[in-house]
Amino acid sequence: MREITQNFIKKLGINFKNINLLKTALTHRSYLNEHRGKNLEHNERLEFLGDAVLELATTRYLYSHFDKPEGELTNLRAALVKGESLAKISEELNINNFLFLSRGEKKTNGRSHNYILADALEAIIGAIYLDQGFSATEKFITKHIIKELPAIIDNQLYRDSKSLFQEKAQEKMGVTPNYKLIAESGPDHNKHFKVGAYLGSSLVAEGKGESKQEAQQDAATKSLEAKKWN
């Protein structure tokens, strides 16, 4: 395994007592498939732990700082911890440069790689929690993840794209958007969907996702951009 540099550790801002926890957090399951026989562990257990710690830390922050009803707090939290947001923060922290991946996974781009980046960040959160405790982990989450909150609020990124697109379409055009499945591919365990968002019979934008709901959300987001309603 390649050495984790001091610059990367400094960027994370965590002085790990047990550096092996960080190495495990950076190890994708695919890496183990190419390095059988070595005493290695992949990051999925740490990701499971980190996901729970992240949810608790963001919930505590939102509850303490915003006097809003449950539904609005839930939407803000979802925007903070969604995969796209975590993948972006992963890239800012240069996590991508230190992931232990199979040769095949290194070549992948797009949505599947974003999932890997987001999962790795959650695994690192789990590693920090085990190594440093909740207080240090909460500080890390506040510094690197909750800092995105002002932009999320200013740009209304906490709003559900489908709901916002429907609201804007009814307000500006007096119509309700509809969605149609354009294409479906892949085996049952790895489906991919392409969905069109329509105003009347006019196609506004297409969206992709690993479920029809995800593809509809993507189509709604792109429709808001196409109409300059965002």
Secondary structure, 3 states (H helix, E strand, C coil): CCCCCHHHHHHHCCCCCCHHHHHHHCECHHHHHCCCCCCCCCCHHHHHHHHHHHHHHHHHHHHHHCCCCHHHHHHHHHHHHCHHHHHHHHHHCCHHHHCECCHHHHCCCCHHHHHHHHHHHHHHHHHHHHHHCHHHHHHHHHHHCHHHHHHHHHCCCCCCHHHHHHHHHHHHHCCCCEEEEEEEECCHHHCEEEEEEEECCEEEEEEEECCHHHHHHHHHHHHHHHCCCC
